Amino acid sequence: MEKTFEKSSKLHTSPNCDFTLKFRDGVGRLGRYTTLQLEFSAAVKTSAEQKELIFKLEHDLSTIQAMSSLSRPDAEGADLSSMDQIPEPIKEATALFTGMGMLSQAELPQGQMDSLLSIISSQRERFRARNQELESENRSLQQTLQALQSELDSLRADNIKLYEKIKFLQSYPTRSGGSDDTVMRYSSQYEERLDPFASFSKKERQRRYLSLSPWDKATLSLGRVILSNKIARTIAFFYTLFLHCLVFLVLYKTAWSESIGRDCTAYCAKKYSDHLHRFHENGDNGDIWQ
């Protein structure tokens, strides 16, 4: 009797602790998955900002190269007639480089222009290298995210199986009451999977859908799309209203045309009758055909 009790107690303690440890390990992996998702979002945001900065630097560099190819004036002291054509980014970059707010031909020699171009080029190369690093990090995070997603799906299935085993262990009479939050998390999923009515209803709906004709399937799919989307419902409503208005206008125009035709026929017959009574009252109707 004591040996039977010891076996029962070992069956209820050791496997249950193992299941609880596996549950907690799954919860820890879920937390790691959430952290990697946040890091992935931050990396994507940083990559977008770096791409925008690189595009701006390349645009400024192309503007500087275009301005460096402009023709210089005849004399160094001559007035620059094309000062208004210099864009603001070039003025600001030159002002920061020379330490003054106004741009003149004497303050921007060719050596300073070359040094400014080299500085911007090196900065562009640094940003490009950083962008490549962020893109590689983004790809690695995507691969890690996919791996964690598959691992999460497998862990969810394993947790449901573990809950089934715990349910089996709890069915013994010597097992005391009480449950853990981690255990109760998958109880609803386990009960839904064991519900025969839900599975039968799902299979019955699938069977009825497969037995429909192709046009019935198309009508059902179109109705689901229209009912599930607000924009589709709005478009369908105004399209139906437009069709009704078009039919009413066509019917009204047809009825109006027929009414005008009848009125014209009656008017012409009346005029012809009046003409006959006025000019051919003495039986001279036969003269009309002569």
Beta strands, then each sheet from edge to edge (+ up, - down):
end
